[in-house]
Amino acid sequence: MKIKYLFKIQNIIDNEIRSICQRDGEILDHKNLIKTQILALEIKTGELANLTKCYKYSGCKKHIDQRKLLIRYIDCFKFLFSIGNDNEFNVVNFNLKDIGKSDEQNLIDIFLQIFDQISSLKKELSADNYMPSLIIYMEIFKNFIVLGYLLGLTFEEVFEYYDNLYRDMVQ
């Protein structure tokens, strides 16, 4: 999978958004940008968790609209790619075949891991600790891939979304 391609597309999108913001007089400094992106990733991850209702006590699971699930999942990746681009983590290249779900993982555990890791990433980025931040970022990325598997989604669907988005942008 060409993860670098996805980072590139998100970078194009972010640059366009920032260009519009700067024309409107907003100043985007790096520290504020990090906080904004981390908060957005937390919110989008929470929205995804809410959609799954995995936190409910009742044993009956309602059918989840796969389209809505995919949209929420991709929303998370948008901010994940943005954080990667803005902190030079876009050098990351995974072999997605090596990332799979474990039988012991469930949605609640993976969501809680992701939230803990996002919090750790915020702390390390705020302290300008590049290597610890990169390592945590890679773990978050891997956990989002695992989350997708648990939700019945694939990274290929994310790739297809971005590929279609890019094709629409250049037309």
Stockholm file with secondary structure:
# STOCKHOLM 1.0

chainA/1-171         MKIKYLFKIQNIIDNEIRSICQRDGEILDHKNLIKTQILALEIKTGELANLTKCYKYSGCKKHIDQRKLLIRYIDCFKFLFSIGNDNEFNVVNFNLKDIGKSDEQNLIDIFLQIFDQISSLKKELSADNYMPSLIIYMEIFKNFIVLGYLLGLTFEEVFEYYDNLYRDMVQ
#=GR chainA/1-171 SS CCHHHHHHHHHHHHHHHHHHHHHTTCCCCHHHHHHHHHHHHHHHHHHHHHHHTTTCSCSCCCCCCHHHHHHHHHHHHHHHHHHHHHTTCTTCCCCGGGCCCCTTCCHHHHHHHHHHHHHHHHHHHHTTCHHHHHHHHHHHHHHHHHHHHHHTCCHHHHHHHHHHHHHHHHC
#=GC SS_cons         CCHHHHHHHHHHHHHHHHHHHHHTTCCCCHHHHHHHHHHHHHHHHHHHHHHHTTTCSCSCCCCCCHHHHHHHHHHHHHHHHHHHHHTTCTTCCCCGGGCCCCTTCCHHHHHHHHHHHHHHHHHHHHTTCHHHHHHHHHHHHHHHHHHHHHHTCCHHHHHHHHHHHHHHHHC
//
